[in-house]
Amino acid sequence: MSSTSTPAIAGGTPLRLRPLAYGRHHLDESDISAVVSSMRSGTLTGGAGVADFERALASRCGVDEAVAVANGSAALDLAVAALGVGPGDEVVTTPLTFVATANAVLRLGATPVFADVGDDRCLDPAAAGRAVTPRTKAVITVDYSGLPGDVPALRAALPRPLPVIADSAHSLGGSLRGRPVGSLADITTLSFHPVKQITTGEGGACLTADAGLAESIRRRRNHGMTSTADERTGDLWKYDVTVLGDNHRITAMQAALGTSQLGRLDEVVAERSELADRYDALLADIPGVGLPPRPAGRRSAWHLYVIEIDPEAFGCKRDLVIDALRAEGIEATLHYPAVHLLSLYRAHGGVPGIAPRAEKMCERLVTLPLYPSMTASDQDDVVVALHRIQTWAATRANGS
Ligand SMILES: Cc1ncc(COP(=O)(O)O)c(C=O)c1O
């Protein structure tokens, strides 16, 4: 089947019999052994396994403290709560993110204020600076697709010092001018969902250099209690509750999987980078396909490979490109619909025009499959499919 065959969306034979997912976890036997050993250790939650994972994460990310939690959304909730955000406060963030980023703010009764993104698709420092008001309590930047946001530039653009959270759910293993993700913001949050660089099934973490913030996050992870179940041994059995927390704990089995996976992080990021480079080379000559930004001094961890479709130059709109790729068995998708235009956020005042650059991107972005066990032939299928869709779109435009 060539790149000029009829696309599946127009009745042709799909390129793929087995669908190609946009992301996929990778487990090896050492991961499975690590989980089995953890299950045999006698401790299913908390304990030394969680502490080991936290130490390994902190050391890999060049930061003093890591607190492992149940998922990346909980990590955001805990980070925002630890900064004391509450009703009446505003938190500046980007609309080009997963809704969990803004939900963490809304859940505390505070207002997410959406500022536009830059060419790097991350929160634009100047736009963030302009969005700051006397009520602003913090700023959350998001390392979109794995590219670390420029946190020092963001800090410099703020009219007054404010705590910065980096939602680095996409970027573990990335770096900015040699500084690893995790060491840049006041609090960095991570996700270990299966499509991420490392997985614990569900899982996440908060990273910080501030011992006080780490302690606050730890306490809130465990209902706000002054001691953990591990600590309440012998004659130590009483506890107090000092803040409103929740059960955001991670299990020992998840932590064991995380420690094992973390050992291969560099390898995984290198594999993802190679695939991204190959996509760049294969897609460079397709009219209307914008390649992911590669700003100098930043090393992406390549969670996602996201192209931008210019509908005029490509020959059809983004939605049709995604529909047509999916008809071929290629599970292209969108990261993300603009958060401020989701119904929930419209009900909180979100209107078109707040972040024009992000809104335009959200009409044009397409996430293509990218994960380490993807083969060159899988990748070739994606490229053939895009050519096929473009050729077909041109015939439709000509009315033939
Ligand atoms: C940018 C961003 N933030 C937060 C999250 C939430 O992470 P989790 O799914 O682990 O709760 C995600 C999840 O994919 C994400 O992409």
The ligand as a Gaussian input file, in Angstrom:
#p B3LYP/6-31G(d) Opt

LIG

0 1
 C        0.375000      17.878000      32.370000
 C       -0.227000      16.855000      33.285000
 N       -0.423000      17.171000      34.571000
 C       -0.951000      16.293000      35.437000
 C       -1.314000      15.027000      35.033000
 C       -1.956000      14.091000      36.012000
 O       -1.204000      12.949000      36.221000
 P       -1.921000      11.584000      36.673000
 O       -2.584000      11.008000      35.473000
 O       -0.760000      10.745000      37.144000
 O       -2.860000      11.920000      37.753000
 C       -1.126000      14.641000      33.718000
 C       -1.502000      13.300000      33.280000
 O       -1.235000      12.851000      32.218000
 C       -0.565000      15.583000      32.804000
 O       -0.388000      15.271000      31.524000

